[in-house]
């Protein structure tokens, strides 16, 4: 299964599916190829109430870039979208700010 930074995927978690934004970097993939770092996606108004680090992913939803968790790649079920190119740099900048990484 192929996935890349900036894609939206449904993720199977127990008896429910959630939409998550892929935020894994190449370094993480090299070390842990069976896991993916994903940002939680919520209703846009809820996400904006919880954090300043949000990015619109469409359909009234937003990814919370400071709410990242590890998901086994086998739990990725289906790709449901991509972030527009103009938003990718914005997301990378938020990740760099939050986690102190190079943008």
C-alpha positions, -999 to 999 in steps of 0.1 A, spaced: 0 0 0 15 33 -10 8 65 9 25 99 10 26 131 30 -5 152 25 -29 124 17 -62 118 35 -69 81 43 -96 63 62 -81 44 91 -97 14 108 -95 18 145 -113 -10 163 -149 -10 151 -148 25 135 -131 42 106 -116 77 110 -102 100 84 -66 110 91 -40 132 73 -7 115 66 22 135 80 50 109 80 85 120 69 111 100 50 132 95 81 103 80 100 95 57 71 131 45 69 131 34 105 96 22 109 82 12 75 52 -6 90 39 26 108 26 59 96 23 92 115 -12 107 110 -29 139 122 -63 136 136 -92 151 115 -123 166 132 -151 189 123 -135 222 114 -151 242 142 -141 216 168 -105 215 155 -102 252 156 -115 253 192 -89 228 203 -57 241 187 -43 269 165 -24 243 144 -52 233 120 -54 229 82 -86 228 62 -90 194 45 -124 201 29 -160 191 36 -161 211 68 -132 192 84 -97 202 96 -66 183 105 -51 191 139 -14 191 131 -4 189 168 -25 159 174 -3 132 157 -4 95 164 12 64 150 -10 41 130 0 7 116 1 9 78 -21 -21 76 -49 0 92 -50 24 62 -80 14 43 -87 38 14 -74 71 2 -101 98 3 -82 128 -9 -51 150 -11 -42 184 3 -38 210 -24 -2 218 -32 -4 253 -17 -13 238 17 16 213 19 42 240 27 19 254 54 16 219 70 53 214 69 58 248 86 34 239 114 52 205 119 85 223 121 72 248 146 56 222 168 82 196 168 113 217 162 123 200 129 137 215 97 110 227 74 
